[in-house]
């Protein structure tokens, strides 16, 4: 079957496992992209199932296994809590479905490897995302690097300070063993971006982590030094302790591209303190089943993940919410990008080309495994006080 015949088969018939926060963040893109049709969903919450069925005229299931048995589905979007990613991806690929799975891919390298192996055996593909590596400014920076204009990449600095740890959380989101904390939630964004711009092949990791609030008993910060086979090196720093906000360096544009009011400093900690024992209820109130609005409000620019500087022989690149600034030897210029019309469209584009054209995405299962190897090495290095040498890295596809 040729590409035109594949494209003529219409939108991808997509089923969703998990109608929680990850799904709500992807929902504006799913609604807006005509290449995807939401035809089924599975979730234990009857309110979420009822709303999904009514909104999309779709089939709903209580369990992931029931959804994966739906023969009409071509692909499955796994947006369940982190500890269930491996189980649900394996259930989908066993039924011959392509998969889009939220980051982190899984909680161990063994789980990631099983997902890759079973997908390969079934002849289907995996897209791991959303991570910030899909955003258009990162793609533009990659194009500039690939042009050779500035020479090879020598050093990358990624720096992000947020309120992540003080947003409403379920108990497992504060338990590292269940995929809680910033290493599983936030490091995949930075690692994906840095690997993409640095060539993919990380050689070793040396890191420290911070868990400084006993009321939020998981890692809330890390700093890591990555060395690449090319000789490039990268420093990654992240804090989710809700003090300094690095979005001030991005014109108070948040990581989803929305404008922020600097006068609302401290709101996250205040709201959490006011919620007290009702934190889980506050978390649930932001979910699809609660009936809350799922639109991305006030979105006007591209997403980002804090300050990013890519140093090359003949200049530095700074991806930003509205484009990329190129700091050359004697001149500085801005390569502007138009605002996005559909948020996270690149993720669905990757899934579409996988399902309809057989084109493997950059952020494939193999790529996701390599990213999780770096994230797990951050934990290992911090705990053991040693440099960790990596063995499962893959290069950026040409």
C-alpha positions in Angstrom: 0.0 0.0 0.0 1.5 3.4 -1.0 1.5 6.6 1.0 -1.5 8.1 -0.8 -3.6 4.9 -0.1 -2.5 5.0 3.5 -3.5 8.6 3.9 -6.9 8.0 2.3 -7.8 5.7 5.2 -8.8 8.8 7.1 -8.0 9.9 10.7 -6.3 7.5 13.1 -8.8 5.7 15.2 -7.4 6.3 18.6 -8.3 4.8 22.0 -7.2 6.4 25.3 -6.2 4.6 28.5 -6.3 7.0 31.4 -8.5 10.2 31.4 -6.3 12.0 34.0 -4.1 15.0 33.9 -1.9 13.8 31.1 -4.9 13.4 28.9 -6.3 16.8 29.7 -3.1 18.5 28.7 -3.1 16.6 25.3 -6.9 17.1 24.8 -6.7 20.5 23.1 -4.5 19.0 20.4 -6.6 15.9 20.1 -9.7 18.0 19.6 -8.1 20.3 17.0 -6.1 17.8 14.9 -8.3 16.3 12.2 -5.8 13.5 11.6 -6.9 11.8 14.9 -10.4 10.5 15.9 -11.1 9.7 19.5 -13.2 6.6 19.3 -12.7 4.8 22.7 -11.4 5.3 26.2 -10.8 3.3 29.4 -10.7 4.7 32.9 -11.9 3.4 36.3 -13.7 6.7 37.0 -17.3 6.4 35.8 -17.7 10.2 35.6 -14.8 10.4 33.2 -16.1 7.6 31.1 -19.5 9.2 31.0 -18.2 12.5 29.9 -15.9 11.0 27.2 -18.7 8.9 25.8 -21.1 11.9 25.6 -18.5 14.3 24.2 -17.0 12.1 21.5 -19.8 9.6 20.9 -17.2 7.0 21.8 -17.1 3.6 23.3 -15.9 3.5 26.9 -14.4 0.7 29.0 -13.6 0.2 32.6 -10.3 -1.6 32.0 -7.3 -1.2 29.7 -7.6 -4.9 28.7 -11.1 -4.3 27.4 -10.0 -1.3 25.4 -7.0 -3.1 23.9 -9.3 -5.9 22.7 -11.3 -3.3 20.6 -10.5 -4.4 17.1 -11.5 -1.1 15.5 -8.6 0.8 17.2 -5.4 1.5 15.3 -3.5 3.1 18.1 -3.7 3.6 21.8 -2.7 6.6 23.9 -1.4 5.5 27.3 -1.9 8.4 29.8 -2.2 6.4 33.0 -0.1 6.9 36.2 3.6 6.2 35.6 3.6 2.8 37.4 1.1 1.4 34.9 2.8 2.5 31.6 4.6 -0.7 31.0 1.6 -2.9 31.7 -0.7 -0.9 29.5 1.8 -0.5 26.6 2.4 -4.2 26.6 -1.3 -4.9 26.6 -1.8 -2.6 23.5 1.1 -3.9 21.4 0.1 -7.5 22.2 -3.2 -6.6 20.3 -1.3 -5.1 17.4 -1.8 -1.4 18.3 0.6 1.4 17.8 1.2 3.3 21.0 1.7 6.9 22.1 2.8 6.7 25.8 3.3 9.7 28.1 6.7 10.3 29.6 8.3 8.7 31.5 8.3 5.6 29.3 8.4 3.3 32.3 10.1 3.0 35.7 12.9 0.6 34.9 15.2 -0.2 31.9 13.9 -3.8 32.0 10.3 -2.5 31.5 11.4 -0.2 28.7 13.3 -3.0 27.0 10.3 -5.3 27.2 8.1 -2.6 25.6 10.6 -2.1 22.8 11.0 -5.9 22.2 7.3 -6.7 22.2 6.5 -3.7 19.9 9.1 -4.9 17.4 7.8 -8.4 17.6 4.3 -7.3 16.9 5.3 -5.0 14.1 4.0 -1.8 15.7 5.7 1.4 16.8 5.9 3.4 20.0 6.0 7.2 20.3 7.2 8.5 23.7 5.9 11.9 24.6 4.9 14.6 25.2 8.3 16.0 26.1 9.6 19.4 25.3 11.8 18.0 22.6 8.8 18.0 20.3 8.4 21.8 20.5 9.0 23.9 17.4 11.9 26.0 18.8 13.9 22.8 19.6 13.2 21.6 16.1 14.4 24.9 14.7 17.6 24.8 16.8 18.3 21.3 15.5 17.9 22.6 11.9 20.4 25.4 12.6 22.9 22.9 14.1 22.4 20.5 11.2 23.1 23.3 8.7 26.7 23.4 10.0 26.6 27.2 10.1 27.9 27.4 13.7 30.0 24.3 13.7 29.7 21.3 16.0 27.9 21.4 19.4 30.4 21.7 22.2 28.4 22.4 25.4 24.7 22.6 26.4 23.3 24.3 29.5 19.7 23.6 30.6 18.3 25.4 33.6 14.7 25.3 34.9 13.2 26.4 38.3 9.4 25.8 38.8 6.7 25.1 41.3 6.4 21.5 40.3 6.6 19.9 43.7 3.9 22.1 45.2 1.2 21.5 42.6 -1.6 19.2 44.0 -0.4 15.6 44.0 -1.7 12.1 44.7 0.4 10.2 47.2 2.1 8.1 44.6 3.3 11.2 42.8 5.4 11.9 45.9 6.8 8.4 46.0 10.0 7.8 43.9 9.4 4.1 43.8 6.1 4.6 42.0 7.5 7.2 39.5 7.0 10.3 41.7 9.3 13.3 42.0 11.1 15.4 39.4 13.4 12.6 38.1 10.6 10.7 36.5 8.3 13.7 35.8 10.6 16.5 34.7 14.0 15.1 33.9 12.7 13.3 30.7 11.9 16.8 29.3 15.4 18.1 29.8 17.2 14.9 28.9 15.2 14.5 25.7 16.0 18.1 24.6 19.7 17.8 25.5 20.1 14.4 23.8 18.3 15.7 20.7 20.6 18.7 20.3 23.7 16.9 21.5 23.4 14.0 19.1 21.8 11.4 21.4 24.8 9.4 22.5 25.3 10.2 26.2 28.4 8.4 27.5 28.2 9.0 31.2 26.3 10.8 34.0 27.4 12.4 37.2 24.7 13.9 39.4 23.3 15.1 42.7 19.6 15.2 43.7 17.7 17.2 46.4 14.8 16.0 48.6 14.6 18.8 51.2 11.0 18.9 52.3 9.9 16.0 54.5 6.3 16.8 53.7 7.0 16.1 50.0 9.2 13.0 50.4 10.7 12.7 46.9 13.4 14.3 44.8 12.5 18.0 44.1 15.7 19.0 42.4 18.7 17.7 40.6 21.9 18.8 38.9 23.7 16.5 36.4 26.7 16.6 34.1 26.3 14.5 30.9 29.2 13.7 28.6 28.6 12.7 25.0 30.6 10.4 22.8 31.2 13.4 20.5 33.1 15.2 23.3 30.1 17.5 23.9 29.0 17.9 27.5 25.8 19.2 29.1 24.8 20.5 32.5 21.2 20.0 33.5 19.7 21.8 36.6 16.1 21.6 37.7 14.3 22.7 40.9 10.6 22.3 41.6 10.6 23.9 45.0 8.5 26.9 44.1 10.8 29.7 44.9 12.8 31.2 42.0 10.8 31.0 38.7 13.1 30.8 35.7 10.1 31.7 33.4 11.1 35.3 34.2 13.9 34.8 31.7 11.4 33.8 29.1 9.2 36.9 29.4 7.0 35.2 31.9 5.8 32.7 29.3 5.1 29.3 31.0 6.3 25.9 29.8 3.0 25.4 27.9 3.3 28.7 26.0 0.9 30.6 28.2 1.5 34.0 29.6 2.0 34.2 33.4 1.2 37.0 35.9 4.4 37.6 38.0 2.1 39.1 40.7 0.8 35.6 41.4 4.2 34.6 42.9 3.7 32.1 45.7 0.2 31.0 44.7 1.2 27.3 44.4 2.3 27.1 48.0 -0.6 29.2 49.3 -3.2 27.0 47.5 -1.6 23.8 48.7 -1.5 25.1 52.3 -5.1 26.1 52.1 -6.1 22.7 50.7 -4.5 20.8 53.6 -5.8 17.2 53.8 -8.0 17.9 50.7 -4.9 17.9 48.4 -6.0 14.8 46.6 -9.5 16.3 46.0 -7.9 19.4 44.6 -5.8 17.3 42.3 -8.9 15.4 41.1 -10.7 18.6 40.5 -8.3 19.3 37.7 -9.1 16.1 35.9 -11.4 15.3 33.0 -13.9 13.5 35.1 -14.5 16.6 37.3 -16.1 18.5 34.4 -13.4 21.2 34.6 -12.5 23.1 31.5 -9.8 21.4 29.5 -8.7 24.2 27.3 -5.2 25.6 27.5 -6.0 29.2 28.5 -4.2 32.2 27.1 -1.8 30.0 25.1 0.0 32.3 22.6 3.6 31.0 22.1 5.5 27.7 21.9 6.2 25.6 24.9 9.7 25.6 26.5 11.6 24.1 29.5 13.5 27.0 31.0 16.7 28.5 29.9 18.6 26.6 27.2 22.0 27.6 25.7 23.6 25.5 23.1 27.3 26.4 22.5 29.0 25.7 19.2 32.3 26.7 17.7 31.0 29.9 16.0 28.1 30.9 18.2 25.5 30.0 20.8 21.8 29.1 20.3 19.0 30.0 22.6 15.6 28.3 21.9 12.8 30.6 23.2 9.0 30.6 23.2 8.9 32.7 20.0 11.9 31.3 18.1 15.7 30.9 18.4 18.2 33.6 19.1 21.6 33.0 17.4 24.5 34.7 19.1 27.3 34.7 16.5 30.8 35.9 16.5 30.0 39.6 15.6 26.2 39.6 15.2 23.1 38.5 17.0 19.8 37.6 15.2 16.4 36.2 16.1 15.0 33.4 13.9 11.3 33.9 14.7 8.5 31.3 14.7 4.8 32.0 14.2 2.7 31.1 17.2 1.3 27.6 17.2 -2.2 27.0 15.9 -2.5 23.6 17.6 -0.6 22.9 20.9 1.5 19.8 20.9 0.7 19.2 17.2 4.2 17.6 16.7 3.3 14.7 19.0 0.2 13.8 17.0 2.2 14.4 13.8 4.7 11.8 14.9 1.9 9.3 15.7 0.2 10.0 12.4 3.3 9.4 10.3 4.0 6.2 12.2 0.5 4.8 11.7 -0.2 6.1 8.2 3.2 6.1 6.6 5.3 3.7 8.7 7.8 6.4 9.5 9.5 5.8 12.9 9.6 8.9 15.1 12.7 10.3 16.7 11.1 9.8 20.1 10.6 6.1 19.5 10.6 3.3 22.1 14.4 2.9 21.6 14.8 6.7 22.2 12.6 6.6 25.2 14.6 3.7 26.7 17.8 5.7 26.2 16.3 8.8 27.9 15.2 6.7 30.8 18.7 5.3 31.1 20.0 8.8 31.7 17.2 9.6 34.2 17.8 6.5 36.2 21.5 7.2 36.0 20.9 10.6 37.7 19.3 8.7 40.6 22.0 6.1 40.7 24.8 8.6 40.6 23.3 10.7 43.4 22.7 7.7 45.6 26.1 6.0 45.1 28.2 9.1 44.6 29.7 7.8 41.4 29.9 8.4 37.6 27.5 6.1 35.7 28.5 4.8 32.3 25.6 4.2 29.9 25.1 1.3 27.5 21.7 1.8 25.8 22.1 5.1 24.0 20.9 5.7 20.4 21.9 8.4 18.0 19.5 11.0 16.6 18.2 9.6 13.3 19.5 11.5 10.3 
